[in-house]
Amino acid sequence: MKTIFNYQQFIQLSEKGNINFEKIIIPKRTQLIDNKELSANYVYLIIDGYVATSLGQETTSIYTILGTGSFINYSNLLELNIQKFTFKTLSECVIYKYSFSDLEYFLSMFPENFGFQFFIMKEISRHSFLKSLLSDCIPANKLELSFSNIGKFHGEPLEPNSVMLPKAIRTKVIAAYSGLSKSSFYKQLALLTEQGKIEKTDNCWIIHDSELYEYVKTHGEEN
C-alpha cells in the first residue's frame, strides 16, 4: 500500500498552494550549500540523483547518502545553530529549491499538511538510526552492515533474492560510509566477495541477501 504522505504528494499540494520553488540541475561532484547565507534560507528536495552527506567539512567520511525524495538542509529549518552538514553530489542531480519562509508557510496552511512533517522527519530518523547501528557494530561486521544500510535506501530488488546498488554509489563511497580504514575495508570486501555475499557486475555492486531483498521490495511497494 502506498503511503499517503510522500514527496510526490508534497510537490502536487505545494503547486496547488502556489508555493514557489526553483528547479535546478547540479553537476556530479558538486558541493551544495557552500555559502552560509544560502544554507540558512533554503531546503532542497532531490528529484533525481544521489547526494553524499558528511558532518562538517570532513568529506572523506560519509554520514549517509540521500536519494530521490529526500530533503537536504531540512534540519536547519528546525534549528539554525546545529552542526552544519556538507553535501556533495555523487551523480548529476535534479533538485527543487524551496525557501524556508515558503516551506514554513506551506506546512502551516492547513493542519493536515503536518503529515508531511512526519514523513520528512521519519526519513531523517531512518538515516540516523541505521547510522547508529553501524557505529555500534563490531568492526568485523561493519562493511556487511554498510552494504545492507545503503541497500535499504537505494537498492533495487534483483531476482532472485538479491539487491543491486546504483552505479553512482561507487566502491570508495561505500568505504567512506563504512568508516573503516583502507586496509580493513579491502580485507572485508575480499572476504564478502569470497563468501558470495556481494559481487560487482557492470560497475554496480550486487548484494545477495534474501532478507534485504524482501525489505527493499516491500519498502519500494509502500512508496
Salt bridges, closest charged atoms under 4 A:
GLU22 OE1 - LYS97 NZ 3.95
GLU123 OE2 - ARG126 NH1 3.22
GLU123 OE2 - HIS127 NE2 3.94
GLU144 OE2 - LYS197 NZ 3.33
GLU199 OE2 - HIS208 NE2 2.71
GLU222 OE1 - HIS219 ND1 3.90
